[in-house]
Amino acid sequence: MTREITLLTNPTAGKGRAARVRDTALGLLHGAGWHVRTIEGRDAVEAEDLARKALADGTEALVVCGGDGLVHLAAQVLAGGSTPLGILPAGTGNDAARSVGIPRKDTAAAVARLIAWQPRRIDLARSGDRHFVTVLAAGFDAVVNERANKMSWPRGQMRYNLATVAELRTFAPLPYELDLDGEQVQLKAMLVAVGNGPSFGGGLRIAEGAALDDGLLDVVVIGPVTKPELVRTYPKLFTGTHVDHPQFSRHRVRKVTVACPGIVGYADGERYGALPLTVECVPGALEVLS
């Protein structure tokens, strides 16, 4: 069946991989008889403006070719509407694609998911008028992101590795105040994360067990641990086995407020805002092609 869609690309995503994925996808989509309008913003503001114009013009779907940052941008445009989001993963982390089951390393398979046209609705998390798809990081992980963003060298994953080492030297458990569906909790923790989906950071399954369609947020707390213990626990995040750690706890809620002095939250890998932040689940807010 012929479709008329819009393809938004971040050509710098994945160290230039997005441009190659886009070109491969275009050939396959044209071969299927689809009409594809390609757009590309010079920055995030222009990209969002172009996406909103495409939506107003009646595009049948907004497909993004890039990483989690571009999915985050598209979620702001599409939240609450009926136009579906398609994802061609081409970033570094691709946790949104991972969460909805889109192949991340096989462009042809990802395009086949689009052509099959099987939309389903998933939840979004919302704070104020801004949404996110995967996880809000609000602890040690957010501190690392904040330091890395201030570094001009090196580029890529190594910058985050160096920022992690630098923060480990002085990091101490943080004082949090949480409001969990009206229940007030005060505690100290290494991190608090709010999961709409299960993973962030390229497959770190911090909110293992979180579902994108259950109408709930998974608020994860990792309590005080020693620095060596934190380093030993880190690899378990990739398999979700950290949930057995005695300092791990989880709260499933519809709404949470997270407060901690001096911490800036990151969601979908993007700088989201300084704490305190109040986050609520918006059931079925986004339609995706998966």
N, C-alpha and C positions, 0 to 999 in steps of 0.2 A: 504494500500500500504506500502510495506517495505521501510524504510528509514535508512540511515546510518548517524548518527549525532554525534556531540561531546558535552558532558555535562561538563561544567566548574563550579566548586563549590568553594565557600569560606565557609569552614565548620564553621568558627567562627561567621558568619553573624547571626544577630538576636539572639545573645547569644546562639549559637549552633543550632538554629532552622533549618539552611540550611542543615545540615547533615541529619536531619529527613525528610525534604522535598525531598532531593535528593533520599533517599532510597525508599520513597513512589512512587516518580515519576518513578524510574527505574523499579519497578514492573509493573506499568501501561504501560510504553513504551515497555518493553519486551513482555508484554501480547498482545500488538498491533502488534507484529512482528518486531519492530524496533531494529536495531543494534546500541548500544550506547557505544561510547568510553568515559570513564570518565577520566577527568584530574583535577589536583589540585596543584596549585603552593604553594611553601613555603612562597612566598611573591609576591607583585604585579608584579615585574620584571619577575620572573619565570612564573607566570600565563600568562602574556602577550606573552612571548616567546612560551609557550605551545600552546596558542590559535593561534598564527601565524603559527606554524608548522601544526596544524590541518587544517588550511585554505589552506596551501600549499599542503597538502595531499589530498585535494578534499572533505572535509566533506560537507555534504548537508546542514547543519545548525550548527551554534554555539549557544548552549543553555546555559544560565547562571543561576545558582542557588545561589542567594545571594541578596544583596541590590543594591542601586543606584551606589555605588562605583564599583561594578563588571560590571554593565551595562556601566558605563563610560569607563572602561577598554576595554570592547568588542567593543564599538563604535570606539575606536582608531584603532582597528584591521579591522573592517568591513566597515568603511566609504568609500563610493565611489564604493563599489563592489556589486556583485549580490548574495553573500551568505547571507541568512537571519539570523536575531537574534531572538532567542526565550528567553523568560523570565519566570523563576519560582521564584516568589517573596518570599524572605525569610529574608529580612533585617528589619531595623527599620523604614525607611521612605517609601521606595518602590514607589517613585513618578514617576519614569519612567513607571513602570507597570500601575500605576493609570492613567497616561496620555494616554496610548494606550488601556486602557480598559481591562487589564488582571486581572482576579480575584486574590485578594491579600491574602485571608484567606482560600481559598478552593483549595488545591493542585490538586485534581482530576479534578476540573473545569479548572484550568490553563493547565494541561496536555491535556485535551480535546481540548483546543485551538491549542496546538501544533499539535496534531494528525489531526485536521481538515485541516491544512496546507493552510492557507489563507494569503499569504504574501501581504503586502502593503508597499509602500514607504513613509517615513517621512523625514522631514527636519532635519538637524543638524545645530548647531551653531559652528563656527570655529574661533579660534584666532591663527594666525600662522599656525602650523601644528597640533594643538590640537583641538579636538572637544568636545562638550558637548550636552546632550540631553534635559535637563530640564531648569534650571535657573542658571544664574550667579548672586550671591549675592555680592554686592559691597558697603555696608554701615554698619549700626548698626548690622545687622545679621552677616556680615562677621567679624566684630570686635569681636562679641561673639564667633564665631567659632575659631578665632585665640587665644583668651584667653583660651577657653576650651581645645584646643590642647596642651597647655602648662601645664595643670593641670594633676597631676598624680592620684588625688583622688577628688571626688568619680568617679565611673564608670557609664556609661550609661547616660540616660536622665538627671539625677540629676546634673551631671557635667555641662551640658549646662544651667540648671536652675540657678545654682550658678553663672556661668559666666555672665548670663543675669543680675542678680541682681547687681553683681559687676560693670558691665559696665554702668548700668543705673545711678549710683551715680555720674558719671563724664561726661557722654556722652553729646555732644553738636552737633548741626547741622554742617555738613561738607561742605566745599567749593568744588564744582564740576565744571569741564569743560566737556561739551559734544559736540560731533560732530555727528549730526543726519542727515545722508545722505547729508553731506556738510553744514548743518545749524549749526552755532556755538552758543552754549548756555552756559552761566555761571549762577550758582545758588547755593543756600544752601539747603541742604536736610538732612533728617534723614537717608535715604537710596536711592540708585538707584539699580534697578535689571533689568537684561536683560533676558527676557523669550523667549525661544524657545517653551517650554510647559508652562502650567499654574501654576504648583505648585512645592514647594520644602519643605524641613523640615518636611516631614510626613503629607502632606495635607494642608500646608499653601498656599492658592491660591493667591499668591502675584500678578501674572500676569493673573488674571481671564479674560477669553475670548481669551487667546492666543491659536492658533491652530498649530498643528505639521506639517501641510501640506499646509500652505498658502504662503510660500516663504518669510515670514516676521518675524522680531523680535519685541517683545513687550518690549519697554523700559519704565519701571515704575519708577515714582518718588514720594516719599512721602516727602513733604516739612516740614519745621520746625513746630514741635508741642511740647507742654509741656510734661514732663515725665508722669504725670498722664494721659494725653490724649493718649500718646503712649501705656500705659498699658491698657486703656479702649478700644483702637482700635484693639489691638492684637487678641482678640477672633474673630473679624469679618473677619480676614484673612482665617479662616477655612471655611467660607461660601461664601467668595468673595464679601461680602457687604461693604468692606472697599472702594470699588470703588466710593461710594457716598460721601466719606469724602472730604471736600473742599480743603485739601492739597494733594489729589491724582491727578496725571496726567499720561497720557499714550501717547507714541509716537510709531507708527508702522513704522519701517524702515527696509531697507535691510542691512544697515551697521551702526555701532555706535562705537565711541571711547569714553571711560569713563576714565577720569583722576581725581584723588583726592590724595593729598599727604598722605603717610603713610598707605594706605589701601591695603590689600591683598584680591583679589577676590576669592570666592569659587564657584565652579560649580559642579552640581550633588553631592554636599556635600563634594567634594574633593578640597584640596588647589590647586588653579589654577594658580595664579601668581599675582605679584604686579601691581597695576595700575601705568601708563595708560595701558589699554588693548583695542585693536581694535577687534571687533567681527562682523562677517558677517554671514548671513544666507546662507546655502548651500542647495538649494531645492532638495528634493528626494535623499538625500545622503545615507540613510540607509533603508534597507528592514527589516521589522519586521513581525513576526508571531503573529497576534493578533486576 
